[in-house]
Amino acid sequence: MSDINEESCCSSNSTEQQKQLHVAIIGSGSGAFASAIKAAEGGARVTIIEGADVIGGCCVNVGCVPSKILIRAAQLAHQQRNNPFEGLENHHPQISRSLLAHQQTARVDELRGAKYQSILDNNPALTLLKGYARFKNENTLLVKKTDGSEDELIADRILIATGSTPSIPPINGLTDTPYWTSTEALFAEELPTSLIVIGSSVIALEIAQAYARLGSQVTVLARHTLLYAEDPLLGEKLTECFEKEGIRVLNNTQASNVNYDGKTFSLDTNEGILTADKLLISTGRHANTEQLGLEKVGIETQKDGAIIVNERMETSTANIYAAGDCSNMPQFVYVAAAAGSRAGINMTGGDAKLDLSTMPAVIFTDPQVATVGLTEEQAITGGFDVISRVLDMENVPRALANFETDGFIKLVADKPTGKLLGAQILAHEGGELIQSAALAIHNNMTVDDLAGQLFPYLTMVEGLKLCAQTFSKDVKELSCCAG
């Protein structure tokens, strides 16, 4: 067993020779690299430990980047078949799933090189160690390498940023079948004639719609309803949009048994027997923490293995931090990056905190689901005297001009003060609206404040102003561009 920790030179702001702070980071995704950069800026020497074949974590490799390429391609295919304009002729798109998959892979490789490998290559404070890490004690990691050998790594501070893995439900017969997770679905080189999706949240719905738009017959099995954890109106209206596109949505439906005969999946469900060429399991993700030996250093976790952290990204054990999907934080890459950045600052003597009270979220279906702040139910539970308004997108001039009026904007406010508490949006390009709502909530604006702002005419975000105006007037009585 070798000790790869070395003495280093003193920090530039000290006249005495001191050991350079050593930070070890387990994982190499967005949270890990954001933390590594900040820790290096704070004067630390950083060792990034990664056991996978490639660096970069979920987002660039098997998450955000390839999924958005797939979604965008599917949207263009859908628009070719069914555009809303009378003067443009629809036609059947010619689709090569293989070429699309190769293009996805090429862009993933390009971005991984630009945003991860180049940072390693050009920052002398960062070192990559390939292998799987587990704790020996509070400042020592054992790193098992592919050749079976093991290194002992000693660090002053340790960040756990190991991400998450798809959770697989215990359905009888499932493990013996070649089911897809999101990874296989994103990079499959053949388009199935039919696809069953088990799951009703972000990843499941994005991929389900993408495959439907590429040409597969898609059925979605929701244990409850679509987007069960969100405002009920979002799931209700998105279901209508899906069904309008020919996607079959089965609410309150579960599979009790799965069979695969070498060609076709067969599912026994409370809605009868369902069959399809492919089966996608997308029922959430769980933290990659089982192999870390957290019990040896007393790190507290939730029942699902997620590491409990505070607003400074500190775990229950001194000098050990966590960020991203392996922690009890929302599983969004920008949250992971923000958390990692703050952890890097704090591990090198700073005091940075992460406030998630106005965290925006977007689901890239079409129309998109975008939310920030409190839902009406959450606000009521929190003790607010709530008032809310819902504006159908048919009242937004830009949506009318686009002939894309699916969806709505909902604003939730505190009735006595008018202070904006939350926004829920279902709209084409709805993700482009949500940051304005987030800024309004962050800056304690009232609905009257928002209604009085200048918004460019014929933009989708003008819908926020119009919805705010409905708290005091009937928007149908306003002329266009009404101030």
C-alpha positions in Angstrom: 0.0 0.0 0.0 1.5 3.3 -1.0 1.0 6.8 0.5 0.7 9.3 -2.3 0.2 12.3 0.0 3.2 14.6 -0.3 4.5 17.7 1.5 4.2 20.9 -0.5 5.4 24.5 -0.4 4.0 27.2 1.8 1.1 29.4 0.9 2.0 32.7 -0.8 0.5 34.8 2.0 2.7 33.3 4.8 6.3 33.8 5.7 6.6 30.4 7.3 6.9 27.1 5.6 3.6 25.3 5.9 2.0 22.2 4.4 -0.3 23.0 1.5 -3.9 22.1 2.2 -4.8 18.9 0.5 -8.4 18.4 -0.7 -9.6 15.0 -1.9 -12.8 14.8 -4.0 -14.5 11.5 -4.7 -16.2 11.8 -8.1 -15.6 13.8 -11.2 -19.0 15.3 -12.2 -20.2 18.9 -12.1 -20.2 19.2 -8.3 -16.7 17.7 -8.1 -15.1 20.0 -10.7 -16.8 23.1 -9.4 -15.4 22.3 -6.0 -12.0 21.5 -7.3 -11.7 24.8 -9.1 -12.7 26.8 -6.0 -10.5 24.8 -3.7 -7.5 25.4 -6.1 -8.4 29.1 -6.2 -8.3 28.9 -2.4 -4.7 27.6 -2.4 -5.3 23.9 -2.0 -3.8 21.0 -3.8 -6.7 18.8 -5.1 -6.9 15.1 -5.9 -10.0 14.0 -7.9 -10.7 10.3 -7.6 -12.8 8.6 -10.3 -13.5 4.9 -10.8 -15.5 5.1 -14.0 -13.9 4.9 -17.5 -14.6 8.6 -18.2 -14.7 11.7 -16.2 -17.6 14.2 -16.1 -20.3 12.4 -14.2 -23.9 12.0 -15.2 -24.8 15.4 -16.8 -22.4 15.6 -19.7 -22.1 11.8 -20.3 -25.5 10.3 -19.8 -27.9 13.0 -18.6 -28.5 16.7 -19.5 -26.4 16.9 -22.7 -27.5 13.8 -24.6 -31.1 14.1 -23.4 -31.5 17.6 -24.7 -30.0 16.7 -28.1 -32.5 13.8 -28.3 -35.4 16.0 -27.2 -34.5 18.8 -29.7 -34.2 16.4 -32.6 -37.6 14.8 -31.6 -39.2 18.2 -31.5 -38.0 19.0 -35.0 -39.3 15.7 -36.2 -42.7 16.4 -34.6 -42.9 19.8 -36.2 -42.3 18.3 -39.6 -45.2 16.0 -39.2 -47.6 18.4 -37.5 -46.9 22.2 -37.7 -49.7 24.7 -36.8 -49.4 26.9 -39.8 -51.9 26.5 -42.7 -49.4 27.6 -45.4 -46.7 25.0 -44.5 -47.2 21.5 -45.7 -46.6 18.6 -43.2 -44.4 15.7 -44.3 -43.1 12.5 -42.8 -39.5 13.0 -41.5 -36.8 10.5 -42.5 -35.2 9.5 -39.2 -31.9 7.6 -38.6 -31.7 6.8 -34.9 -28.2 5.5 -35.5 -26.9 8.8 -36.9 -28.6 10.7 -34.2 -27.0 8.5 -31.5 -23.6 9.0 -33.1 -24.1 12.8 -33.1 -25.1 12.7 -29.5 -21.9 10.8 -28.6 -19.7 13.2 -30.6 -21.1 16.3 -28.8 -20.8 14.5 -25.4 -17.1 13.7 -26.2 -16.6 17.3 -27.3 -18.1 18.9 -24.2 -16.4 16.4 -21.8 -13.1 17.4 -23.3 -13.8 21.1 -23.2 -15.4 21.3 -19.7 -13.6 18.6 -17.8 -10.4 17.2 -19.4 -9.1 20.6 -20.4 -9.5 21.8 -16.9 -7.5 18.9 -15.6 -4.8 19.5 -18.2 -4.5 23.2 -17.6 -4.7 23.5 -13.8 -1.5 22.3 -12.1 -3.3 22.2 -8.7 -5.6 19.3 -9.9 -4.6 15.7 -10.1 -6.8 12.8 -11.3 -6.4 9.4 -9.5 -8.3 6.5 -11.2 -9.9 4.1 -8.8 -12.8 3.5 -6.4 -12.5 5.2 -3.0 -13.7 4.2 0.5 -13.0 5.6 3.9 -10.3 4.1 6.2 -10.7 6.9 8.7 -11.8 10.5 8.8 -8.9 11.8 6.7 -7.7 8.7 4.9 -9.1 7.1 1.8 -8.3 3.7 0.3 -8.4 3.8 -3.5 -8.7 0.5 -5.3 -7.4 0.7 -8.8 -8.3 -1.4 -11.8 -5.2 -3.6 -11.5 -6.3 -4.6 -8.0 -3.7 -2.6 -6.2 -4.7 -0.1 -3.5 -3.4 3.4 -2.7 -3.8 5.2 0.6 -4.7 8.8 0.2 -4.4 11.3 3.1 -6.3 14.6 2.9 -7.1 17.5 5.1 -10.6 17.9 3.6 -12.7 15.4 1.7 -15.7 16.1 -0.6 -18.0 13.3 -1.5 -19.5 13.9 -5.0 -20.3 10.4 -6.2 -23.7 11.2 -7.9 -26.6 8.8 -8.3 -27.7 5.7 -10.1 -31.1 4.7 -11.5 -33.4 3.0 -9.0 -34.9 -0.2 -10.2 -38.3 -1.3 -8.7 -38.7 -4.8 -7.4 -41.0 -6.1 -10.1 -41.2 -9.8 -10.5 -39.2 -11.0 -13.5 -37.7 -7.6 -14.3 -34.1 -8.3 -13.6 -34.0 -11.2 -16.1 -35.0 -8.9 -19.0 -33.0 -6.5 -21.1 -34.9 -3.4 -19.9 -33.6 0.1 -20.5 -32.6 2.7 -18.0 -32.2 6.3 -19.2 -28.7 5.6 -20.3 -29.7 2.8 -22.8 -32.7 4.9 -24.0 -30.6 7.9 -24.7 -28.0 6.1 -26.8 -30.0 3.3 -28.5 -29.2 3.1 -32.2 -32.5 1.6 -33.2 -36.0 3.1 -32.9 -38.5 0.7 -31.3 -41.9 0.3 -32.8 -43.3 0.4 -29.3 -42.1 1.5 -25.9 -43.5 1.2 -22.4 -42.2 3.7 -19.8 -42.5 2.9 -16.1 -42.2 6.3 -14.3 -44.0 9.6 -14.2 -41.5 12.2 -13.4 -38.8 14.2 -15.1 -36.6 11.7 -16.9 -39.4 9.3 -17.7 -41.6 12.0 -19.3 -38.8 13.7 -21.3 -37.7 10.4 -22.9 -41.3 9.1 -23.4 -42.2 12.2 -25.4 -39.0 12.2 -27.4 -39.4 8.6 -28.5 -43.1 9.2 -29.3 -42.1 12.2 -31.5 -39.4 10.1 -33.2 -42.1 7.6 -34.2 -42.5 5.0 -31.4 -45.9 4.1 -29.9 -45.4 5.0 -26.3 -47.3 4.0 -23.2 -46.5 5.6 -19.8 -47.3 3.8 -16.6 -47.7 6.2 -13.7 -48.0 4.8 -10.1 -50.1 7.8 -9.2 -50.4 10.6 -11.8 -47.9 12.5 -13.9 -45.7 14.8 -11.9 -47.4 13.6 -8.7 -45.2 15.7 -6.4 -46.0 19.0 -8.2 -49.1 21.2 -8.4 -51.8 18.8 -9.6 -52.7 21.1 -12.5 -49.3 20.6 -14.1 -49.7 16.8 -14.3 -53.3 17.1 -15.4 -52.6 19.5 -18.3 -49.4 17.8 -19.4 -51.3 14.5 -19.6 -53.8 16.2 -21.9 -50.9 17.4 -24.1 -49.4 13.9 -24.2 -52.6 12.2 -25.1 -53.2 14.8 -27.9 -49.9 13.6 -29.4 -50.9 10.0 -29.1 -49.0 9.1 -26.0 -51.0 6.7 -23.9 -50.9 7.7 -20.2 -52.1 5.1 -17.6 -52.6 6.7 -14.2 -52.6 4.7 -11.0 -51.1 1.8 -12.9 -48.4 -0.6 -11.7 -46.8 -3.7 -13.2 -46.7 -6.9 -11.0 -44.8 -9.1 -13.4 -42.5 -8.6 -16.5 -41.8 -11.3 -19.1 -39.5 -11.1 -22.1 -39.6 -13.8 -24.9 -36.5 -12.6 -26.7 -38.4 -10.1 -28.8 -41.3 -8.6 -26.9 -41.9 -7.4 -23.3 -45.1 -8.4 -21.6 -46.3 -6.7 -18.5 -49.0 -7.8 -16.1 -50.7 -4.7 -14.8 -53.9 -3.7 -13.1 -54.9 -2.4 -16.5 -54.4 -5.7 -18.1 -51.5 -7.2 -20.1 -49.4 -4.6 -22.0 -46.8 -5.5 -24.6 -44.0 -3.5 -26.3 -40.7 -3.9 -28.1 -38.8 -2.0 -25.4 -39.2 -1.2 -21.7 -37.8 1.9 -20.0 -37.5 1.9 -16.2 -37.3 5.5 -14.9 -38.6 5.5 -11.4 -36.0 7.8 -9.8 -32.3 7.7 -8.8 -30.5 6.9 -5.6 -27.3 8.1 -4.1 -24.0 6.3 -4.9 -22.9 5.9 -1.3 -23.1 2.1 -0.5 -19.4 1.3 -1.2 -17.9 4.4 0.5 -17.7 3.0 4.0 -19.5 6.0 5.5 -20.3 4.1 8.7 -16.6 4.0 9.5 -16.5 7.8 9.8 -20.0 8.4 11.3 -21.5 10.2 8.3 -25.3 10.5 8.7 -27.5 9.5 5.8 -31.1 9.3 4.9 -32.7 5.8 4.6 -32.1 5.9 0.8 -28.4 6.5 1.4 -28.3 10.2 0.6 -25.8 12.0 2.7 -27.3 14.7 5.0 -25.6 18.1 4.6 -26.2 21.6 5.9 -26.2 24.8 3.9 -22.4 24.9 4.0 -22.3 21.3 2.5 -20.9 20.0 5.7 -21.7 16.4 6.7 -22.1 15.2 10.3 -18.3 14.5 10.4 -15.8 17.3 10.6 -13.8 18.2 7.5 -15.9 15.9 5.3 -18.3 17.5 2.8 -20.8 16.3 0.2 -22.5 17.8 -2.8 -24.8 16.8 -5.7 -27.0 13.8 -6.2 -25.3 11.8 -3.5 -26.6 14.2 -0.9 -30.0 15.2 0.3 -30.2 18.1 -2.2 -32.5 18.4 -5.3 -31.0 16.4 -8.1 -30.2 19.1 -10.6 -26.8 19.7 -12.1 -26.8 23.4 -11.4 -27.6 22.6 -7.7 -24.7 20.2 -7.7 -22.3 22.7 -9.2 -23.4 25.5 -6.8 -23.1 23.1 -3.9 -19.6 22.0 -5.0 -18.5 25.6 -5.5 -19.5 26.5 -2.0 -17.9 23.4 -0.6 -14.7 24.3 -2.3 -14.8 27.7 -0.7 -15.6 26.4 2.7 -12.9 23.6 2.6 -10.3 26.4 2.1 -11.4 28.6 5.0 -14.4 30.5 3.5 -18.0 30.7 4.7 -20.4 30.2 1.7 -23.9 29.0 2.0 -26.4 27.7 -0.5 -30.0 29.0 -0.4 -32.4 26.8 -2.3 -35.6 28.8 -1.4 -35.9 30.2 -5.0 -34.4 27.3 -6.9 -36.0 27.2 -10.4 -36.7 23.8 -12.0 -37.5 22.9 -15.6 -38.8 19.6 -17.1 -38.0 19.6 -20.9 -41.2 18.1 -22.2 -43.1 20.2 -24.8 -44.8 22.2 -23.4 -42.1 22.6 -20.7 -42.8 22.4 -17.0 -41.1 25.2 -15.0 -41.5 25.9 -11.3 -40.0 28.0 -8.5 -41.0 28.7 -4.9 -44.0 27.3 -3.2 -47.0 25.5 -4.7 -50.4 26.6 -3.4 -50.6 23.5 -1.2 -47.1 24.1 0.2 -47.9 27.8 1.0 -51.1 26.8 2.8 -49.3 24.2 4.8 -46.7 26.8 5.6 -49.3 29.0 7.2 -49.8 31.6 4.5 -53.2 33.1 3.7 -52.9 32.3 0.0 -54.3 33.8 -3.1 -53.5 32.5 -6.6 -54.3 33.1 -10.2 -54.1 30.8 -13.3 -53.7 32.4 -16.7 -54.3 30.1 -19.7 -51.6 30.5 -22.4 -54.4 31.5 -24.9 -54.3 34.9 -23.2 -50.6 35.4 -24.0 -50.2 37.3 -27.3 -46.9 35.5 -28.2 -48.5 32.1 -27.7 -51.3 33.1 -30.0 -48.9 34.3 -32.6 -47.0 31.0 -32.4 -50.3 29.0 -32.6 -49.0 27.2 -29.4 -51.5 27.9 -26.7 -51.2 24.8 -24.6 -50.6 25.3 -20.9 -50.9 28.0 -18.3 -49.1 30.2 -15.8 -50.0 30.0 -12.2 -48.8 32.5 -9.6 -49.2 32.0 -5.8 -49.1 34.9 -3.4 -49.5 35.9 0.2 -53.0 37.5 0.3 -52.4 40.2 3.0 -49.2 41.5 1.4 -49.4 40.4 -2.2 -45.9 39.0 -1.9 -45.1 36.5 -4.6 -44.5 33.0 -3.2 -44.4 30.7 -6.1 -44.9 30.1 -9.8 -45.9 27.0 -11.8 -45.7 27.2 -15.6 -46.7 24.8 -18.4 -45.9 26.4 -21.7 -43.9 26.0 -24.9 -40.4 27.3 -23.9 -41.7 27.7 -20.4 -38.2 27.2 -19.1 -37.3 30.6 -20.5 -39.9 32.3 -18.3 -39.1 30.8 -14.9 -35.9 32.8 -14.0 -37.8 36.0 -14.1 -40.3 34.6 -11.6 -37.4 33.3 -9.5 -35.8 36.8 -9.4 -39.1 38.3 -8.5 -39.6 36.0 -5.6 -35.9 36.4 -4.5 -36.4 40.2 -4.4 -39.6 40.0 -2.4 -41.7 41.5 -5.2 -45.5 41.6 -4.9 -47.9 40.7 -7.7 -48.5 44.5 -8.1 -44.8 45.0 -8.5 -44.6 42.3 -11.2 -47.7 43.6 -12.9 -46.2 47.1 -13.1 -42.9 46.0 -14.8 -42.2 46.6 -18.4 -42.1 43.4 -20.4 -41.4 43.4 -24.2 -44.5 42.8 -26.2 -44.8 39.5 -28.0 -42.5 37.6 -25.7 -43.6 34.6 -23.8 -42.3 36.0 -20.5 -44.9 38.8 -20.9 -47.3 36.1 -19.6 -45.9 36.6 -16.1 -47.0 40.3 -16.2 -50.4 39.4 -17.5 -50.9 36.7 -14.9 -49.9 39.2 -12.2 -52.4 41.7 -13.6 -55.2 39.1 -13.1 -54.9 39.5 -9.4 -56.7 42.8 -9.7 -58.4 42.8 -13.1 -59.8 40.7 -15.9 -56.9 40.4 -18.4 -59.4 39.8 -21.3 -60.5 43.4 -20.9 -57.0 44.8 -21.5 -55.8 45.8 -25.0 -52.6 44.3 -26.3 -49.5 45.9 -24.7 -51.7 47.1 -21.9 -49.5 48.7 -19.2 
